[in-house]
Amino acid sequence: MKYYKEIKLKDGRACVLRGATEDDAAEVLRVFILTHGQTDNLLSYPDEITFGIEEEAAFLKKRAESPDETEIVAFVDGRAAGTAGIDRVGKCRKVRHRASFGIGVDSEYWGLGIGRALTLACIECAKEAGYSQLELEVVASNERAVGLYRSLGFEEYGRNPLGFLPRSGEMQELIMMRLELR
């Protein structure tokens, strides 16, 4: 799925949001591994990421050619600052209307508007792809992310009090949120 938009960050710098291609594999994988090491709010740890640049390139090529799934990368000064994507929940008739959303932003760029811009880009792409619902799971204690999603219209529809078990051993509650797109 194709996407392109230029925005101005809160600090005045330019940021380009665009659909990632296979040529972006090394940079996208770099920021993916980096972001997964900066917080316990993402699904995996860097040492659990077992795919390399070739697999990432194949994944991004498939996404770029897909009519209903995407991976968007935010570039600041030519460097990836974050990624976000939408995935179909399934191909079966009963769930074809649903997409899931995931995002990661390098902590160096937190608070500049990249998370909001990437989320809005994914909402736009999900609508264009014909989905009627966009879903996500967010760690309940991640108040900034929860606030962002609520401000964009996502609504809570459930909680999993034992959603994540990080290496610290302290369970993290997950909030399930959804946005109606129609």
SVG drawing of the C-alpha trace seen along z (x, -y; Angstrom):
<svg xmlns="http://www.w3.org/2000/svg" viewBox="-20 -25 41 43">
<polyline fill="none" stroke="black" stroke-width="0.4" points="0.0,0.0 1.4,-3.4 1.5,-6.4 3.4,-9.7 3.0,-12.8 5.4,-15.5 4.8,-17.1 6.5,-19.6 7.4,-18.3 6.9,-20.3 10.6,-21.2 10.3,-22.6 12.1,-19.8 10.6,-18.2 9.4,-14.6 8.5,-12.4 6.0,-9.6 5.9,-7.1 5.1,-3.5 8.3,-1.5 9.8,0.4 12.3,3.3 15.1,0.7 14.3,-0.5 14.9,2.9 18.1,2.1 16.9,-1.2 13.4,0.1 15.0,3.2 17.4,0.9 14.7,-1.3 12.4,1.7 15.1,3.4 16.0,0.1 12.5,-0.8 11.9,2.7 14.8,2.2 13.7,-1.2 10.4,-0.3 8.6,2.7 5.4,1.5 6.1,3.3 5.5,7.0 9.1,8.3 12.6,7.7 15.4,7.1 17.0,10.5 13.7,12.1 13.8,10.6 15.1,13.4 14.7,12.1 17.3,10.3 17.5,7.7 16.6,10.2 13.4,11.3 12.6,7.6 13.0,6.7 10.7,9.4 8.1,8.4 8.3,4.7 8.1,5.6 4.9,7.6 3.5,4.7 4.3,2.2 2.4,4.3 -0.6,5.0 -3.9,3.3 -4.9,3.6 -1.8,3.9 1.0,1.3 4.2,0.4 4.8,-3.3 8.1,-4.7 8.8,-8.2 12.0,-9.7 13.7,-12.7 16.9,-14.0 17.0,-10.9 16.9,-8.5 14.0,-6.3 12.5,-7.7 9.6,-5.2 7.3,-2.8 3.7,-1.8 1.6,0.6 -1.8,2.2 -2.4,5.9 -5.6,7.6 -7.0,9.6 -7.9,12.5 -9.0,13.4 -12.2,15.1 -15.4,13.4 -16.4,12.7 -13.2,10.7 -12.3,9.1 -13.6,5.8 -11.0,5.6 -7.4,4.5 -4.9,4.4 -2.5,1.5 1.0,1.4 3.6,-1.4 7.0,-2.1 8.8,-5.4 12.5,-5.9 12.6,-7.5 14.8,-10.3 11.8,-11.5 9.1,-11.1 6.9,-14.2 7.4,-15.6 4.2,-14.4 5.5,-11.4 3.3,-8.9 0.2,-11.0 1.2,-11.4 1.9,-7.7 -1.4,-6.8 -3.3,-9.2 -1.5,-7.8 -2.6,-4.2 -6.2,-5.3 -6.2,-6.9 -4.7,-3.8 -7.2,-1.5 -10.1,-3.6 -8.7,-3.5 -8.3,0.3 -12.0,0.6 -11.7,1.7 -14.5,0.6 -12.6,1.3 -9.1,0.6 -7.9,2.4 -4.9,2.2 -3.7,3.4 -1.8,1.0 -0.2,1.4 -2.5,-0.3 0.3,-2.1 1.4,-3.7 -0.7,-6.8 0.7,-8.9 -0.3,-6.2 -3.7,-5.6 -4.4,-9.3 -3.3,-9.6 -5.5,-6.8 -8.5,-8.2 -7.9,-11.6 -8.2,-10.1 -11.5,-8.3 -10.3,-4.9 -12.6,-3.3 -11.8,-0.7 -13.6,2.6 -11.8,4.8 -8.8,5.4 -6.5,8.3 -5.0,7.9 -2.3,10.5 -1.6,9.4 2.2,9.1 4.7,10.8 8.0,8.8 11.3,9.9 10.8,7.8 8.2,10.3 5.5,7.7 2.4,8.4 1.3,5.6 -2.4,5.1 -3.4,4.6 -6.3,2.4 -8.0,3.5 -9.1,0.5 -11.0,0.1 -11.9,-2.7 -14.9,-2.5 -13.9,-3.8 -17.4,-4.1"/>
</svg>
